Each structure stands twice: as structure tokens, then as C-alpha cells.
């Protein structure tokens, strides 16, 4: 059976998926399976992004990156649930995309 994409899930399904991923991540962490834990964390971040409204994130605005205290991200443009831009204070100034669930709104 083909799994549904996060973009095709309802809010309820996304919340169920996040709860399921949290449980799997908790078990992976307890067992010390670092790689699996990291993958599950990333999946949760993506699923949470689909619960947010991309219109709340504006190009030109600066947002704190959740889970990275003191690090800020300036959005150049939006593409779906991804904010494209640059980390402030990063000497390389490489463009990257972050799921909007990683950005803290005030």
C-alpha cells in the first residue's frame, strides 16, 4: 500500500503521524540508535510544517531557528512549506531551505 504524503494528509492525520513518530523516536533514543532518531526527528519537523500556514512567514523577515538558540534566519522567498534564505552571522552565506516549523514566530 502506498503511504500518503504529508501534503495529502488532514490535520488529524498529521497529528496522528507526529504522535507515532514521537513514540518511535523515543524508542530509538532509548536504544541509542542515533541515526534512526535523527531521521524520525526530521520527519516530525516536516509533518509539523504542514500544520502551519506558510502565509505567516514573510520574505525579508528574520526568524529565530528553533532548537538553535541565538541563530537567526532571514527569508528570501517561500516555496510551499520551505523558507529559502540565509542564516545570519554565517560567514559562508550559503542559501538553504528550512521547513517553516523550524522558524519561531513571535
N, C-alpha and C positions, 0 to 999 in steps of 0.2 A: 504494500500500500504506500502510495506517495504521501510524504508528510506535507502539511500545509506550510506555506511561507508565513513569516511573521506578518508581512504586509496584507495577508489574506485573512488573518485571524481577527475575531471580535475582541473587544476589551476583556470580556470574561475569559476567553480562550488564552489571551496573552497573560492575564494574571495567573491562570492555572499553570501555564508553561513556566512562568517565572518561579512559582512556588515549587514546581517539580525540579527545576534547575537548581534552586537553592538547596533542596534536600540532597540532590546528587553531589553538589559542590561541598556540602557539609561532610558527607561521607568520604569524598575524595580527600578532603583536608585531614580528616581523622586518620585516614590510612596513609597519609603522607604522599599521595600521588599528585605532585605539584603540577605537572603538565596538564593533567585532566582538570584539576581545579582551575587553572588559568583559562582553559578553553570554556569551561562552564561559566566562569565569571564574565567572559566576553559575550557569550550568548545572552546572558541576563542583561547586560548593558544594551545590547541590540534590541531585545524584546521590550525593555523599558522605554527605549526611544520611540517605539510605535505607539506608546500610550500618551506621548506628548504631542503638542501642536507645533509643527515647525514654524508657523507664522509668528510664534512668540520670540523667535531668535532672529535678530536683525543684522544684516551686513553692516560693518563699520563699528558694531558694538563689541565690547570686551567682556568676557565672562571668566569667572574662576573655574578651573578644571577640578571637578570633584575627585577626591582621592589623591590629589596632588596639591596640598596646601601651599598658597603663595604663588602658584603658577597660573598665569592668565593666558587666554586665547582670544585673538581678535579675528572675527569672522569677515572673510572677503565676500563669500557668496554661499548660498544654500543649495543643496541638491538632495531633495527628499528629506530623509531624517539625518543627513550628514551636513555638518557645518565645515566648510573649507576655509582654511586660513593659516595663521601662524601663531606659535607660542611666543608670547612676549618675553624678551630677555634671552631668547635662544640665539646664540651667535651665528648659527648656520642659516637661520631664517628660511628653513625649508617648509614648503607648503604641505599641509597634511589635512586629512579629513577626520573629524571626531563625531561619533554619534551624539546627537543633541542631549541624550541622557547623561553625558559626561560633563555637561556645562551647567553651572549653578546660576539660576536666575534669582534676582533679589526678591 
